[in-house]
Amino acid sequence: MKVKLKVKRSNGESGDAAYSRYEIETADNATVLDALIQVREYEDGTLGLRCSCRAAICGSCSMRVDGHSRLACRAKVIAITRGKEDHEIVVEPMGNMPVIKDLVSDMEIFWSKVRQVSPYLQPEGAVPEHEYLVPNEAMIDLTHTMNCIMCGACVSACTVLEVDKSFIAPAALAKAYRFVGDPRDDHKHDRLEYLAKVQGGIWDCTRCNMCVEVCPKGVAPMDRIMQLREISIDEGMTGGIGVRHSKAFSENIRRNGRLDEARFLPEAVGFFNVPRLLSELPGGLRMLRAGKLPWSHTLPWHKPIGGIKSVRRMFDSIRSQKKGKASS
């Protein structure tokens, strides 16, 4: 089949970037990586890309294909083009990382985030005669996290990292969960305390779900971050603004059945946190002008949504279940 490629070419040293177009003939079962290798071998030997296993194991060929972070070796050309030969596949390097050359990204940002969470077991006490043994059932919840191949697709797609370079990012936080949940590790509390308090930690995720969508191995990093939040609260780490934000949101919904934007921020940051409230004032005024700050919800005679009793029953049922699990 005929394949049209539009590849972003750049040199990390000069910063210059431009797109090159290629038109080739490939097999019907070709992947984007197959097409790129064909271009490099037979059309343009200067094209830079990374690849190794071609079987979605090594994670080397992560890049953006038609705007989505993915492994090029798993991206079937026919699935992307839907059989339309006039569809031009746009191939670009990963996001949130500097470019070395063409489709080759500098992953130091990725690895620095992983190193930040101490990605290794830290057991204490007497060293066993043989290996550390744990029951199989204790590791079941960690199997999906251990499937991570460190491809960087989630980091490439992370919307928080685009605006906040201090964010530890999805892959590293999922790796942190892997060790927090490992019964052989004796620094669970220390890990959670660090992740809950450090700038760019677990409470800075905006739950955009992009990392879940692009992960080729089903690790679901965002879900692991949410689990870290729950565990940190269970461990008594309830003093941060992230916890107050979460509680204010849930209490808002339980009280009215809808989000009351006018009260949400003061409840989250504190009614007497005047400097923070003043800093958010410009954004509040923009929301007010756009009709996204309904002050009528704060009036004492404003009623909750219909069926609010059902909403409250759901909240209370979930809370009682969590209390039951904690006591057992």
Residue frames relative to the residue before (quaternion, step in Angstrom):
aa qw qx qy qz dx dy dz
M 1.0000 0.0000 0.0000 0.0000 0.00 0.00 0.00
K 0.4915 -0.6510 0.4942 0.3006 3.56 -1.21 0.56
V 0.0873 -0.7995 0.5942 0.0069 3.57 -0.91 1.00
K 0.1613 -0.7678 0.6145 0.0825 3.53 -0.97 0.94
L 0.0788 -0.8052 0.5877 0.0006 3.55 -0.80 1.07
K 0.0954 -0.7459 0.6560 0.0643 3.53 -1.12 0.76
V 0.0485 -0.8489 0.5241 -0.0485 3.55 -0.13 1.35
K 0.3693 -0.7179 0.5446 0.2276 3.55 -0.89 0.94
R 0.1181 -0.7933 0.5970 0.0183 3.57 -0.68 1.16
S 0.1624 0.7888 -0.5808 0.1187 3.56 -0.87 0.89
N 0.2862 -0.7157 0.6121 0.1767 3.49 -1.33 0.42
G 0.4375 -0.7418 0.4445 0.2465 3.57 -0.52 1.17
E 0.6479 0.5400 -0.3231 0.4293 3.58 1.06 -0.67
S 0.7569 0.3665 -0.2057 0.5005 3.57 0.88 -0.91
G 0.3806 -0.7392 0.4751 0.2881 3.58 1.14 -0.61
D 0.4983 0.6534 -0.4354 0.3677 3.58 1.24 -0.07
A 0.0180 -0.8039 0.5941 -0.0216 3.59 -0.98 0.81
A 0.0979 0.7662 -0.6293 0.0863 3.54 -1.11 0.77
Y 0.4297 -0.6917 0.5159 0.2661 3.57 -1.24 0.30
S 0.1695 -0.7542 0.6264 0.1005 3.54 -1.10 0.81
R 0.2432 -0.7791 0.5641 0.1247 3.55 -0.98 0.84
Y 0.0496 -0.7853 0.6171 -0.0038 3.55 -1.06 0.87
E 0.0965 -0.7670 0.6321 0.0537 3.54 -1.15 0.69
I 0.0709 0.8218 -0.5535 0.1157 3.57 -0.49 1.22
E 0.3990 -0.6592 0.5727 0.2797 3.52 -1.37 0.16
T 0.0214 0.8032 -0.5937 0.0437 3.59 -0.79 1.01
A 0.6288 -0.5037 0.4245 0.4131 3.54 -1.34 0.14
D 0.6307 -0.5670 0.3786 0.3708 3.58 -1.16 0.55
N 0.7282 0.4123 -0.2394 0.4924 3.59 1.12 -0.60
A 0.3558 0.7662 -0.4730 0.2504 3.60 1.24 0.30
T 0.3289 -0.7022 0.5936 0.2153 3.51 -1.24 0.59
V 0.6701 -0.4608 0.3732 0.4465 3.55 -1.30 0.14
L 0.6284 0.5271 -0.3406 0.4597 3.58 1.04 -0.72
D 0.6140 0.5362 -0.3487 0.4626 3.59 0.99 -0.77
A 0.6695 0.5030 -0.2973 0.4588 3.56 0.92 -0.93
L 0.6651 0.5023 -0.3087 0.4583 3.60 0.95 -0.84
I 0.6386 0.5117 -0.3254 0.4738 3.58 1.00 -0.79
Q 0.6300 0.5282 -0.3330 0.4617 3.58 1.02 -0.78
V 0.6346 0.5179 -0.3262 0.4718 3.57 1.00 -0.81
R 0.6822 0.4956 -0.2939 0.4501 3.58 0.88 -0.95
E 0.7180 0.4643 -0.2577 0.4501 3.58 0.96 -0.86
Y 0.8357 0.2382 -0.0805 0.4882 3.58 0.92 -0.84
E 0.7533 0.3842 -0.2222 0.4854 3.62 1.16 -0.40
D 0.8062 -0.0572 0.1096 0.5786 3.56 0.83 -1.02
G 0.2371 -0.8247 0.5032 0.1021 3.56 -0.14 1.28
T 0.6044 0.5711 -0.3637 0.4199 3.61 1.23 -0.15
L 0.4828 0.6789 -0.4363 0.3399 3.60 1.23 -0.17
G 0.2043 -0.7993 0.5578 0.0909 3.58 -0.77 1.06
L 0.2014 0.7588 -0.6037 0.1384 3.57 -0.91 0.96
R 0.3649 -0.7060 0.5602 0.2338 3.56 -1.28 0.36
C 0.2295 0.7459 -0.6125 0.1257 3.56 -1.09 0.71
S 0.0690 -0.8010 0.5934 0.0397 3.52 -1.20 0.45
C 0.8524 0.2243 -0.1209 0.4566 3.58 0.03 -1.29
R 0.2012 -0.8040 0.5208 0.2046 3.60 1.12 -0.72
A 0.6647 0.4802 -0.2952 0.4904 3.59 1.20 0.50
A 0.5401 -0.6590 0.3856 0.3540 3.61 1.16 0.56
I 0.4967 0.6398 -0.4327 0.3959 3.57 1.03 0.82
C 0.7513 0.4173 -0.2303 0.4564 3.59 0.84 -0.95
G 0.3492 -0.7711 0.4700 0.2503 3.62 1.13 -0.56
S 0.4206 0.7561 -0.4334 0.2521 3.59 1.26 0.09
C 0.7552 0.4467 -0.2165 0.4281 3.58 0.97 -0.84
S 0.2748 0.7682 -0.5328 0.2244 3.60 1.07 0.61
M 0.1955 0.7516 -0.6054 0.1742 3.56 -0.93 0.98
R 0.5120 -0.6198 0.4750 0.3578 3.58 -1.23 0.00
V 0.0702 -0.7835 0.6174 -0.0046 3.53 -0.82 1.08
D 0.8164 -0.0968 -0.0108 0.5693 3.56 -0.52 1.23
G 0.7579 -0.4308 0.1952 0.4493 3.55 0.94 0.97
H 0.6888 0.4487 -0.2776 0.4971 3.59 1.25 -0.10
S 0.4256 -0.6891 0.5238 0.2640 3.57 -0.91 0.93
R 0.2305 0.7689 -0.5644 0.1928 3.56 -0.82 1.01
L 0.5461 -0.5653 0.4837 0.3850 3.55 -1.32 0.13
A 0.4461 -0.7119 0.4734 0.2648 3.57 -0.71 1.05
C 0.6461 0.5380 -0.3269 0.4315 3.59 1.11 -0.62
R 0.6989 0.4226 -0.2730 0.5084 3.60 1.26 -0.25
A 0.5912 0.5821 -0.3595 0.4269 3.56 1.28 -0.18
K 0.2138 -0.7944 0.5592 0.1020 3.58 -0.25 1.26
V 0.5058 -0.6725 0.4550 0.2914 3.54 -0.81 1.04
I 0.6886 0.4999 -0.2964 0.4338 3.58 0.84 -0.96
A 0.6352 0.5181 -0.3313 0.4673 3.59 1.15 -0.59
I 0.6640 0.5007 -0.3022 0.4659 3.58 1.04 -0.77
T 0.7498 0.3893 -0.2129 0.4909 3.58 0.89 -0.93
R 0.2816 -0.7718 0.5064 0.2619 3.57 1.30 -0.42
G 0.6973 -0.5031 0.2529 0.4434 3.51 1.09 0.82
K 0.5519 0.6062 -0.3965 0.4131 3.59 1.28 0.04
E 0.3222 -0.7937 0.4872 0.1700 3.56 -0.41 1.20
D 0.6318 0.5240 -0.3488 0.4523 3.60 1.20 -0.26
H 0.5024 0.6365 -0.4331 0.3936 3.59 1.30 -0.02
E 0.2236 -0.7790 0.5764 0.1045 3.55 -0.77 1.07
I 0.2732 -0.7758 0.5512 0.1401 3.57 -0.58 1.17
V 0.2201 -0.7793 0.5774 0.1039 3.56 -0.70 1.13
V 0.0652 -0.8041 0.5906 -0.0172 3.58 -0.66 1.15
E 0.0303 0.8058 -0.5850 0.0869 3.55 -0.75 1.14
P 0.5796 -0.5741 0.4269 0.3902 3.61 -1.17 0.38
M 0.6857 -0.4854 0.3458 0.4179 3.55 -1.26 0.28
G 0.4619 -0.6691 0.5118 0.2776 3.53 -1.21 0.58
N 0.7991 0.3352 -0.2448 0.4349 3.56 -1.37 0.24
M 0.7078 0.3702 -0.2649 0.5402 3.59 1.22 0.31
P 0.5275 -0.6206 0.4646 0.3476 3.61 -1.05 0.66
V 0.3875 -0.7111 0.5397 0.2299 3.55 -1.19 0.58
I 0.3273 -0.7232 0.5770 0.1921 3.54 -0.95 0.93
K 0.7389 -0.2563 0.1929 0.5926 3.54 0.89 -1.02
D 0.8598 -0.0321 -0.0108 0.5096 3.56 -0.90 1.00
L 0.8240 -0.1717 0.1551 0.5172 3.60 -0.48 -1.19
V 0.5438 0.6017 -0.3966 0.4301 3.58 1.28 0.20
S 0.1406 -0.8140 0.5624 0.0365 3.57 -0.56 1.21
D 0.4399 -0.6493 0.5513 0.2844 3.52 -1.24 0.57
M 0.1761 -0.8418 0.5068 0.0593 3.60 -0.33 1.25
E 0.2883 0.7733 -0.5195 0.2214 3.60 1.15 0.42
I 0.5976 0.5505 -0.3642 0.4553 3.60 1.05 -0.69
F 0.6464 0.5289 -0.3062 0.4568 3.56 0.94 -0.92
W 0.7288 0.4394 -0.2514 0.4611 3.58 0.74 -1.05
S 0.6083 0.5476 -0.3635 0.4448 3.60 1.07 -0.59
K 0.6328 0.5151 -0.3272 0.4767 3.57 1.09 -0.69
V 0.6399 0.5172 -0.3253 0.4661 3.58 0.99 -0.80
R 0.6556 0.5093 -0.3137 0.4609 3.60 0.92 -0.87
Q 0.6015 0.6062 -0.3464 0.3883 3.56 1.12 -0.72
V 0.7313 0.4225 -0.2416 0.4779 3.63 1.08 -0.62
S 0.4221 -0.7176 0.4573 0.3126 3.63 1.25 0.26
P 0.0238 0.8721 -0.4875 0.0348 3.61 0.56 1.17
Y 0.5813 0.5231 -0.4084 0.4707 3.55 0.62 1.14
L 0.5841 -0.5876 0.4340 0.3540 3.55 -1.20 0.55
Q 0.1053 -0.7798 0.6153 0.0464 3.54 -1.11 0.78
P 0.0245 0.8264 -0.5600 0.0527 3.58 0.38 1.21
E 0.1886 -0.7612 0.6071 0.1281 3.53 -1.24 0.46
G 0.6363 0.5269 -0.3895 0.4071 3.56 -1.25 0.18
A 0.7669 -0.3642 0.2655 0.4569 3.52 -1.33 -0.20
V 0.4220 -0.6908 0.5274 0.2582 3.55 -0.99 0.84
P 0.4382 -0.7126 0.4711 0.2797 3.62 -0.72 0.98
E 0.6311 -0.5506 0.3907 0.3820 3.54 -1.21 0.47
H 0.7662 0.1936 -0.1128 0.6022 3.55 1.09 -0.76
E 0.7738 -0.2936 0.2165 0.5179 3.62 -0.98 -0.72
Y 0.5720 -0.5466 0.4732 0.3876 3.56 -1.36 0.27
L 0.1479 -0.8131 0.5609 0.0500 3.58 -0.69 1.08
V 0.0079 -0.7724 0.6351 -0.0007 3.57 -1.07 0.79
P 0.5721 -0.5840 0.4356 0.3767 3.61 -1.13 0.51
N 0.6091 -0.5766 0.4006 0.3689 3.59 -1.07 0.68
E 0.6656 0.5290 -0.3205 0.4177 3.58 0.91 -0.91
A 0.6114 0.5643 -0.3512 0.4295 3.59 1.17 -0.51
M 0.7251 0.4298 -0.2323 0.4853 3.59 1.20 -0.46
I 0.4310 0.7325 -0.4527 0.2697 3.59 1.25 -0.22
D 0.6855 0.4979 -0.2949 0.4418 3.59 0.88 -0.92
L 0.6909 0.4909 -0.2789 0.4515 3.61 1.19 -0.42
T 0.4793 0.7115 -0.4311 0.2798 3.58 1.22 -0.31
H 0.6546 0.5046 -0.3354 0.4521 3.61 0.93 -0.80
T 0.6519 0.5144 -0.3195 0.4565 3.58 1.01 -0.76
M 0.6707 0.5000 -0.2974 0.4602 3.57 1.02 -0.76
N 0.5464 0.6137 -0.3971 0.4088 3.60 1.26 -0.11
C 0.4541 0.7056 -0.4452 0.3127 3.60 1.25 -0.25
I 0.1970 -0.7959 0.5656 0.0887 3.58 -0.88 0.98
M 0.4651 -0.7230 0.4167 0.2954 3.58 1.28 0.35
C 0.2524 0.8005 -0.5066 0.1973 3.56 0.97 0.85
G 0.4241 -0.7348 0.4390 0.2956 3.59 1.18 -0.49
A 0.3873 0.7393 -0.4841 0.2628 3.61 1.20 0.07
C 0.6606 0.5108 -0.3151 0.4510 3.59 0.96 -0.85
V 0.6477 0.5047 -0.3161 0.4752 3.58 1.01 -0.78
S 0.6205 0.5543 -0.3245 0.4499 3.56 1.06 -0.78
A 0.7526 0.3976 -0.1978 0.4862 3.57 1.03 -0.84
C 0.4722 0.7147 -0.4240 0.2940 3.61 1.25 -0.23
T 0.3216 -0.7741 0.5175 0.1718 3.59 -0.61 1.14
V 0.6042 0.5514 -0.3670 0.4430 3.61 1.13 -0.51
L 0.6604 0.5230 -0.3063 0.4432 3.57 0.94 -0.91
E 0.5519 0.6128 -0.3902 0.4094 3.59 1.17 -0.47
V 0.7966 0.2924 -0.1299 0.5130 3.57 1.00 -0.85
D 0.7766 0.2162 -0.1235 0.5787 3.60 1.23 -0.35
K 0.2316 -0.8229 0.5080 0.1056 3.56 -0.11 1.30
S 0.5861 0.5721 -0.3819 0.4282 3.60 1.23 -0.16
F 0.4899 0.6659 -0.4416 0.3486 3.61 1.20 -0.31
I 0.4772 -0.7039 0.4496 0.2731 3.56 -0.79 1.04
A 0.3854 -0.7747 0.4216 0.2713 3.58 1.29 -0.39
P 0.6907 -0.5633 0.2837 0.3537 3.57 -1.16 0.71
A 0.6764 0.5117 -0.3232 0.4198 3.62 0.78 -0.95
A 0.6858 0.4821 -0.2891 0.4622 3.57 0.87 -0.93
L 0.6629 0.4960 -0.3129 0.4654 3.60 0.98 -0.77
A 0.6138 0.5138 -0.3454 0.4898 3.58 1.11 -0.63
K 0.6327 0.5139 -0.3220 0.4816 3.58 1.06 -0.74
A 0.6180 0.5360 -0.3405 0.4635 3.59 1.05 -0.72
Y 0.6358 0.5234 -0.3278 0.4629 3.59 0.99 -0.80
R 0.6062 0.5793 -0.3531 0.4151 3.57 1.03 -0.77
F 0.7320 0.3985 -0.2354 0.4999 3.61 1.04 -0.75
V 0.5739 0.5614 -0.3783 0.4609 3.59 1.15 -0.53
G 0.7416 0.4209 -0.2208 0.4734 3.57 0.99 -0.82
D 0.5559 0.6139 -0.3970 0.3956 3.60 1.24 -0.13
P 0.4064 -0.7489 0.4655 0.2393 3.63 -0.57 1.11
R 0.6074 0.5662 -0.3624 0.4231 3.60 1.20 -0.28
D 0.6334 0.5378 -0.3277 0.4497 3.59 1.25 -0.35
D 0.2300 -0.8043 0.5394 0.0962 3.58 -0.90 0.95
H 0.6420 0.5059 -0.3343 0.4692 3.60 1.20 0.35
K 0.1514 0.8286 -0.5200 0.1419 3.56 1.12 0.70
H 0.6972 0.4733 -0.2870 0.4556 3.60 0.75 -1.02
D 0.6522 0.5161 -0.3176 0.4553 3.59 0.93 -0.86
R 0.6391 0.5221 -0.3246 0.4622 3.57 0.97 -0.84
L 0.6884 0.4884 -0.2841 0.4548 3.57 0.84 -1.01
E 0.6379 0.5313 -0.3292 0.4499 3.56 0.97 -0.83
Y 0.6496 0.5051 -0.3118 0.4751 3.58 0.98 -0.82
L 0.7020 0.4820 -0.2756 0.4461 3.59 0.81 -1.02
A 0.6692 0.5028 -0.2980 0.4590 3.58 1.11 -0.64
K 0.7632 0.3968 -0.1976 0.4702 3.59 1.07 -0.70
V 0.6186 0.5828 -0.3616 0.3834 3.59 1.04 -0.68
Q 0.5332 -0.5989 0.4824 0.3527 3.56 -1.14 0.62
G 0.7866 0.2474 -0.2127 0.5243 3.56 -0.79 1.02
G 0.4552 0.7172 -0.4236 0.3145 3.57 1.24 0.34
I 0.8406 -0.2563 0.1462 0.4542 3.55 -1.26 -0.43
W 0.6883 0.4911 -0.2976 0.4432 3.61 1.10 -0.54
D 0.5982 0.5735 -0.3674 0.4223 3.60 1.23 0.03
C 0.4843 0.6422 -0.4487 0.3895 3.60 1.25 -0.04
T 0.2901 -0.7845 0.5289 0.1436 3.60 -0.87 0.96
R 0.4243 -0.7386 0.4377 0.2879 3.60 1.30 0.17
C 0.2205 0.7986 -0.5290 0.1838 3.58 0.91 0.88
N 0.3877 -0.7689 0.4248 0.2792 3.60 1.34 -0.31
M 0.4107 0.7287 -0.4740 0.2751 3.61 1.20 0.04
C 0.6517 0.5227 -0.3326 0.4376 3.61 0.94 -0.82
V 0.6247 0.5315 -0.3346 0.4641 3.58 1.10 -0.68
E 0.6715 0.5236 -0.2939 0.4343 3.55 0.95 -0.92
V 0.7722 0.3938 -0.2071 0.4536 3.60 0.87 -0.89
C 0.5155 0.6608 -0.4312 0.3341 3.62 1.15 -0.38
P 0.3339 -0.7829 0.4905 0.1869 3.63 -0.63 1.08
K 0.7363 0.4216 -0.2149 0.4838 3.60 1.25 -0.26
G 0.5233 -0.6833 0.3950 0.3213 3.58 1.22 0.24
V 0.2925 0.7778 -0.5084 0.2257 3.58 1.14 0.56
A 0.1440 -0.8272 0.5232 0.1459 3.59 1.16 -0.70
P 0.0899 -0.8550 0.5083 0.0509 3.63 0.61 1.09
M 0.6279 0.5464 -0.3553 0.4254 3.60 0.94 -0.78
D 0.6409 0.5209 -0.3249 0.4608 3.60 0.99 -0.79
R 0.6390 0.5134 -0.3256 0.4711 3.57 1.06 -0.73
I 0.6229 0.5289 -0.3378 0.4671 3.60 1.06 -0.71
M 0.6448 0.5116 -0.3196 0.4695 3.57 1.00 -0.82
Q 0.6327 0.5189 -0.3290 0.4713 3.58 1.06 -0.70
L 0.6245 0.5269 -0.3364 0.4681 3.58 1.03 -0.74
R 0.6237 0.5328 -0.3413 0.4590 3.58 1.02 -0.73
E 0.6704 0.5018 -0.3002 0.4567 3.57 0.86 -0.95
I 0.6686 0.4968 -0.3061 0.4608 3.57 0.90 -0.92
S 0.6453 0.5226 -0.3331 0.4467 3.60 0.96 -0.80
I 0.6367 0.5069 -0.3304 0.4780 3.60 1.02 -0.72
D 0.6440 0.5198 -0.3145 0.4648 3.57 1.00 -0.84
E 0.6752 0.4819 -0.2828 0.4815 3.57 1.18 -0.62
G 0.6143 -0.6062 0.3233 0.3882 3.57 1.30 0.18
M 0.5113 0.6344 -0.4316 0.3871 3.60 1.22 0.24
T 0.1997 0.8289 -0.4826 0.2004 3.54 0.39 1.30
G 0.5483 0.6752 -0.3701 0.3264 3.59 1.21 0.14
G 0.5960 0.6165 -0.3626 0.3651 3.60 1.16 -0.32
I 0.6439 -0.5339 0.3838 0.3912 3.53 -1.28 0.35
G 0.5875 0.5841 -0.3684 0.4218 3.57 1.14 -0.57
V 0.6506 0.4977 -0.3086 0.4835 3.58 1.01 -0.82
R 0.6548 0.5051 -0.3157 0.4653 3.60 0.92 -0.86
H 0.6107 0.5458 -0.3374 0.4640 3.57 1.08 -0.76
S 0.6748 0.5009 -0.2876 0.4594 3.57 0.88 -0.96
K 0.6805 0.4858 -0.2880 0.4668 3.57 0.92 -0.93
A 0.6419 0.5241 -0.3252 0.4556 3.58 0.98 -0.83
F 0.6369 0.5316 -0.3240 0.4548 3.56 1.00 -0.83
S 0.7074 0.4617 -0.2769 0.4580 3.58 0.77 -1.03
E 0.6579 0.4995 -0.3194 0.4645 3.61 0.96 -0.80
N 0.5877 0.5749 -0.3477 0.4509 3.56 1.15 -0.69
I 0.6986 0.4579 -0.2660 0.4811 3.54 0.85 -1.00
R 0.6530 0.5138 -0.3266 0.4505 3.60 0.94 -0.82
R 0.6773 0.5113 -0.2909 0.4419 3.59 1.00 -0.81
N 0.8428 0.1972 -0.0535 0.4979 3.57 0.80 -1.03
G 0.4471 -0.6792 0.4698 0.3438 3.57 1.20 -0.46
R 0.7485 0.2121 -0.1498 0.6101 3.57 1.32 0.04
L 0.5516 -0.6000 0.4601 0.3522 3.55 -1.28 0.33
D 0.2077 -0.7594 0.6085 0.0990 3.55 -0.81 1.06
E 0.2646 -0.8252 0.4788 0.1405 3.55 0.06 1.33
A 0.6338 0.5612 -0.3392 0.4103 3.59 1.03 -0.72
R 0.7489 0.3619 -0.2103 0.5138 3.60 1.08 -0.65
F 0.5297 0.6885 -0.3972 0.2958 3.55 1.17 -0.56
L 0.6985 0.4770 -0.2888 0.4485 3.61 0.76 -1.02
P 0.6701 0.4789 -0.3315 0.4601 3.67 0.78 -0.83
E 0.6520 0.5052 -0.3211 0.4654 3.59 1.02 -0.74
A 0.6771 0.5049 -0.2923 0.4485 3.59 1.07 -0.75
V 0.7891 0.3113 -0.1634 0.5036 3.60 0.83 -0.96
G 0.5851 -0.5697 0.3741 0.4395 3.58 1.25 -0.36
F 0.4774 -0.6997 0.4536 0.2771 3.59 -0.78 1.02
F 0.7325 0.4020 -0.2334 0.4974 3.59 1.14 -0.54
N 0.4845 0.6311 -0.4495 0.4061 3.58 1.28 0.27
V 0.1147 -0.8661 0.4839 0.0503 3.54 0.61 1.21
P 0.6542 0.5120 -0.3547 0.4290 3.67 0.78 -0.80
R 0.6759 0.4807 -0.3064 0.4671 3.60 0.92 -0.87
L 0.6514 0.5158 -0.3237 0.4525 3.60 0.94 -0.83
L 0.6548 0.5048 -0.3150 0.4661 3.59 1.01 -0.80
S 0.6386 0.5325 -0.3311 0.4461 3.59 1.05 -0.74
E 0.7002 0.4491 -0.2638 0.4883 3.58 1.15 -0.58
L 0.4268 0.7456 -0.4369 0.2667 3.59 1.27 -0.15
P 0.6488 0.5100 -0.3503 0.4431 3.67 0.85 -0.79
G 0.6594 0.4970 -0.3119 0.4700 3.57 0.97 -0.81
G 0.6314 0.5367 -0.3261 0.4549 3.57 1.07 -0.74
L 0.6502 0.5125 -0.3139 0.4648 3.57 1.01 -0.80
R 0.6308 0.5183 -0.3350 0.4704 3.59 1.05 -0.75
M 0.6400 0.5129 -0.3204 0.4739 3.59 1.02 -0.80
L 0.6384 0.5364 -0.3237 0.4472 3.57 1.00 -0.82
R 0.6668 0.4945 -0.2972 0.4717 3.58 0.95 -0.90
A 0.7016 0.4558 -0.2637 0.4802 3.58 1.07 -0.71
G 0.5136 -0.6695 0.4065 0.3503 3.58 1.25 0.01
K 0.5428 0.6331 -0.3933 0.3871 3.59 1.21 0.41
L 0.6745 0.4145 -0.3003 0.5320 3.58 1.24 0.33
P 0.0482 -0.8532 0.5194 0.0043 3.62 0.45 1.20
W 0.2674 -0.7998 0.5204 0.1340 3.56 -0.16 1.30
S 0.5462 0.6348 -0.4044 0.3677 3.60 1.13 -0.48
H 0.5863 0.5936 -0.3717 0.4070 3.60 1.16 -0.54
T 0.6807 0.5029 -0.2959 0.4430 3.60 1.13 -0.56
L 0.5188 0.6529 -0.4182 0.3602 3.58 1.21 -0.27
P 0.5742 -0.6431 0.3792 0.3361 3.61 -0.94 0.83
W 0.7111 0.4466 -0.2746 0.4685 3.60 1.08 -0.56
H 0.4659 0.6626 -0.4601 0.3635 3.57 1.28 0.11
K 0.2955 -0.7922 0.5151 0.1405 3.57 -0.74 1.05
P 0.5388 -0.5944 0.4773 0.3585 3.61 -1.16 0.52
I 0.6716 -0.4810 0.3676 0.4272 3.54 -1.29 0.15
G 0.5936 -0.5336 0.4469 0.4040 3.55 -1.27 0.29
G 0.7810 0.2932 -0.2264 0.5028 3.56 -1.00 0.79
I 0.2988 0.7848 -0.5013 0.2087 3.59 1.20 0.37
K 0.5885 0.5825 -0.3780 0.4141 3.60 1.11 -0.59
S 0.6359 0.5182 -0.3257 0.4701 3.59 1.07 -0.72
V 0.6254 0.5340 -0.3297 0.4637 3.57 1.04 -0.80
R 0.6818 0.4868 -0.2898 0.4628 3.57 0.88 -0.92
R 0.6205 0.5379 -0.3460 0.4538 3.58 1.04 -0.70
M 0.6350 0.5259 -0.3285 0.4606 3.59 1.03 -0.78
F 0.6434 0.5156 -0.3185 0.4678 3.57 0.95 -0.88
D 0.6958 0.4815 -0.2799 0.4535 3.56 0.81 -1.02
S 0.6304 0.5388 -0.3345 0.4477 3.59 1.04 -0.74
I 0.6650 0.4963 -0.3006 0.4703 3.58 0.94 -0.92
R 0.6584 0.5137 -0.3133 0.4521 3.58 0.96 -0.86
S 0.6600 0.4985 -0.3151 0.4654 3.58 0.98 -0.79
Q 0.6154 0.5370 -0.3471 0.4608 3.58 1.10 -0.69
K 0.6605 0.5027 -0.3102 0.4635 3.59 0.96 -0.88
K 0.6371 0.5194 -0.3300 0.4642 3.59 1.00 -0.76
G 0.6450 0.5302 -0.3182 0.4490 3.55 1.04 -0.81
K 0.6496 0.5055 -0.3071 0.4777 3.57 1.04 -0.82
A 0.6594 0.5173 -0.3144 0.4459 3.57 0.97 -0.85
S 0.6814 0.4899 -0.2950 0.4568 3.60 0.98 -0.81
S 0.6649 0.4791 -0.3021 0.4869 3.56 1.18 -0.65
